[in-house]
Amino acid sequence: MSPKSAAARVTVAKVEKGSEGERDVETTASGIRMSLVSAGRGDRPASGSVVLVDVVGSLEDGTVFLNTRAEGASPLAVQLGTTNKLVTEGLAQVLETMRSGDVKLAVVPPSLGYGASGVTFKSGRRVPPNAPLYYEIRLLRCQTFSMGMACCADADFPCIKKQPQEEAGQAPAAPAP
């Protein structure tokens, strides 16, 4: 699955106020339900910014398909405005609503997750067709890079490597169409 453009800024269509001691639940126009667990103090990233996030993604039965907090795992580096095998359209939309330091819980409908086909990762983990996705997300840091995409260590996440002429101080070659 190659990166593709994510939708424009996310709008909250409805807010259900939590009773005493319970969190409010926001529902976006696209059907994502999310709740702020703890508020950060940082800025909201702009489209194109690179953000580092800790994510635990699970299925309705509790099966974890993504956990960047597991021993030996690394946070995801995500460029807002793109999606791929790990960064579904739904996860990208939730990230657009966050500030650096925020922690949110979100339920993403299948249409913004892996849809009718589901997905199997290189690790063998599988998300079945039409499965809603349950996320716990912590936005660790926002950064804007002139080059765009940043990388992380997960084999399922695409990385861009420097071209040899860039390392030698020459201008990079034009990207292939």
C-alpha positions as CSV (number, residue, x, y, z in Angstrom):
1,M,0.0,0.0,0.0
2,S,1.6,3.3,-1.0
3,P,1.2,6.6,0.8
4,K,-1.7,8.7,-0.3
5,S,-3.1,12.1,0.6
6,A,-5.2,12.2,3.7
7,A,-8.4,14.2,3.9
8,A,-8.5,17.9,4.8
9,R,-8.8,19.2,8.3
10,V,-11.2,17.2,10.5
11,T,-14.4,18.7,11.9
12,V,-16.2,17.6,15.0
13,A,-19.9,17.1,14.3
14,K,-21.1,16.2,17.8
15,V,-19.9,16.3,21.4
16,E,-21.5,14.1,24.1
17,K,-20.7,15.6,27.5
18,G,-19.6,13.0,30.0
19,S,-21.3,12.9,33.3
20,E,-19.3,13.7,36.4
21,G,-16.0,11.8,36.3
22,E,-16.4,10.7,32.7
23,R,-14.8,12.1,29.6
24,D,-16.6,14.0,26.8
25,V,-16.8,12.0,23.5
26,E,-16.4,13.8,20.3
27,T,-17.7,12.4,17.0
28,T,-16.3,13.7,13.8
29,A,-18.2,14.2,10.6
30,S,-16.5,11.1,9.2
31,G,-17.7,8.9,12.2
32,I,-14.7,8.7,14.4
33,R,-15.5,8.7,18.1
34,M,-12.7,10.1,20.3
35,S,-12.1,11.2,23.8
36,L,-9.3,13.3,25.3
37,V,-7.6,11.4,28.2
38,S,-5.0,14.1,29.0
39,A,-4.3,17.5,27.4
40,G,-0.8,18.4,26.3
41,R,0.7,21.9,26.2
42,G,2.1,21.9,22.8
43,D,1.1,23.3,19.4
44,R,-1.3,21.7,16.9
45,P,0.8,20.5,14.0
46,A,0.1,21.8,10.5
47,S,-0.5,19.5,7.5
48,G,2.8,18.3,6.2
49,S,4.4,18.4,9.7
50,V,6.1,15.3,10.9
51,V,4.9,14.0,14.3
52,L,6.1,11.3,16.6
53,V,3.4,9.2,18.2
54,D,3.0,6.3,20.5
55,V,0.1,4.2,19.3
56,V,-1.6,1.1,20.6
57,G,-4.1,-0.2,18.1
58,S,-6.4,-3.0,18.9
59,L,-9.5,-4.8,17.7
60,E,-12.9,-5.0,19.5
61,D,-11.9,-8.3,21.2
62,G,-8.7,-6.7,22.6
63,T,-6.2,-8.2,20.1
64,V,-3.4,-5.7,19.6
65,F,-2.3,-5.2,16.0
66,L,0.0,-2.2,16.6
67,N,2.0,-1.3,19.8
68,T,4.8,1.2,19.6
69,R,5.1,1.1,23.4
70,A,6.1,-2.6,23.4
71,E,9.6,-3.5,24.5
72,G,12.0,-2.9,21.6
73,A,9.4,-0.9,19.6
74,S,9.8,2.8,18.5
75,P,7.3,5.6,18.2
76,L,5.9,6.1,14.7
77,A,7.1,9.1,12.7
78,V,4.1,10.3,10.6
79,Q,3.9,13.1,8.1
80,L,0.4,14.6,8.4
81,G,-1.4,14.5,5.1
82,T,-0.3,10.9,4.2
83,T,-1.6,7.4,5.0
84,N,-0.1,4.0,4.6
85,K,-0.4,0.5,6.1
86,L,0.2,1.6,9.7
87,V,-1.3,5.1,9.4
88,T,-4.9,4.6,8.3
89,E,-7.1,7.5,7.2
90,G,-8.8,7.3,10.6
91,L,-5.6,7.5,12.6
92,A,-4.4,10.4,10.4
93,Q,-7.7,12.3,11.1
94,V,-7.4,11.8,14.9
95,L,-3.8,13.1,14.8
96,E,-5.0,16.2,13.0
97,T,-7.1,17.0,16.1
98,M,-4.3,16.6,18.6
99,R,-1.7,18.9,20.2
100,S,1.7,17.9,21.2
101,G,1.4,16.0,24.5
102,D,-2.2,15.0,24.1
103,V,-3.4,11.5,24.8
104,K,-6.6,10.4,23.1
105,L,-8.7,7.2,22.8
106,A,-10.4,6.8,19.5
107,V,-12.7,4.3,17.7
108,V,-12.3,4.4,13.9
109,P,-15.0,2.9,11.7
110,P,-13.9,0.2,9.2
111,S,-14.3,2.6,6.2
112,L,-11.4,4.8,7.7
113,G,-9.4,1.8,8.8
114,Y,-8.7,-1.3,6.6
115,G,-12.2,-1.5,5.1
116,A,-13.7,-4.6,3.5
117,S,-10.3,-6.2,2.7
118,G,-8.6,-6.0,6.1
119,V,-4.8,-6.3,6.2
120,T,-2.1,-8.7,7.2
121,F,1.2,-7.2,8.3
122,K,4.7,-8.6,7.6
123,S,4.8,-9.6,11.2
124,G,1.8,-11.9,10.6
125,R,-0.6,-9.8,12.7
126,R,-4.0,-9.5,11.0
127,V,-6.9,-7.1,11.0
128,P,-10.0,-8.8,9.6
129,P,-12.3,-7.2,7.1
130,N,-14.8,-4.6,8.3
131,A,-13.2,-4.3,11.8
132,P,-13.5,-1.1,13.8
133,L,-10.1,0.0,15.1
134,Y,-9.5,1.0,18.7
135,Y,-6.6,3.4,19.3
136,E,-4.8,4.9,22.3
137,I,-2.6,7.7,20.9
138,R,0.0,10.0,22.5
139,L,1.3,12.8,20.3
140,L,4.9,13.0,21.5
141,R,6.4,15.7,19.3
142,C,5.7,17.8,16.2
143,Q,8.5,18.8,13.8
144,T,8.5,20.4,10.4
145,F,11.2,19.3,8.0
146,S,11.9,20.8,4.6
147,M,12.5,17.3,3.2
148,G,9.0,16.0,4.3
149,M,8.8,12.4,5.4
150,A,10.7,11.1,8.4
151,C,11.3,7.4,9.1
152,C,10.9,4.9,12.0
153,A,12.4,1.5,12.5
154,D,9.2,-0.7,11.9
155,A,9.6,-2.8,8.7
156,D,5.9,-2.1,7.8
157,F,6.6,1.7,7.7
158,P,8.1,3.1,4.5
159,C,11.3,5.1,4.7
160,I,12.9,7.6,2.3
161,K,16.7,7.3,2.1
162,K,19.1,10.0,1.0
163,Q,20.2,9.8,-2.6
164,P,24.0,9.4,-3.1
165,Q,24.3,12.9,-4.7
166,E,22.6,14.4,-1.6
167,E,25.2,12.9,0.7
168,A,27.9,14.4,-1.6
169,G,26.3,17.8,-1.3
170,Q,24.8,17.8,-4.8
171,A,21.1,18.6,-5.6
172,P,18.8,15.7,-5.3
173,A,17.5,14.0,-8.4
174,A,13.9,14.8,-9.4
175,P,11.5,12.2,-8.1
176,A,10.1,9.7,-10.5
177,P,6.4,10.2,-11.4
